[in-house]
């Protein structure tokens, strides 16, 4: 009897299709994937859209931990050795399409498919490095430079050959929460960036490559101590 060859596992196909323990979900802007304190019973793979992960202190103060672009996971903490509660909230910034993968199915495929576990480990390392960079940014850079960095991250600079992009529609209040300052300071910096030709800002924000040059050279045109806010 001829033994049939088992077809190879394709991680990309797994992450774009439904099946046992996984389904597609659609989220509108500002809708939550999960809330801090919810049962951590699933992991989301963001197929389209942008999201943010935040945490709220006992005093009610909110901080943004990271921004999540398409092609990354959300809620990976559900894979802890013992299932528990969510330690953060994940919210859609734009309309999002995501694959919701049950905790048991996620653990199964990681154990059985090495190509998938390699992909997931790479994601975890990249996420860890980005959060570390965010922490350094928060500790040592001015709020103006933090805003510039957030805009560049949202514009996904670093991909060669792509045009200067429009970032998802986002409010000044949300930007202020992300960088730990006030809406009025964000408004001041955005107007300054626009006057310097670093961005176009008319409802939607178009980030120019000149803003990246400012960050790389650690020098804002016309910079002075009086205009910086830590």
Secondary structure, 3 states (H helix, E strand, C coil): CCCCCCCCCCHHHHHHCCECCEEEEEECCCCEEECCCCECCEEEEEEECCEEEEEECCCCCEEEEEEECCCCEECHHHHCCCCCECCCEEEECCCEEEEEEEHHHHHHHHHHCHHHHHHHHHHHHHHHHHHHHHHHHHHHCCHHHHHHHHHHHHCCCCCCCCCCCECCCCCHHHHHHHHCCCHHHHHHHHHHHHHCCCEEECCCEEECHHHHHHHHCCCCCCCCHHHCCC
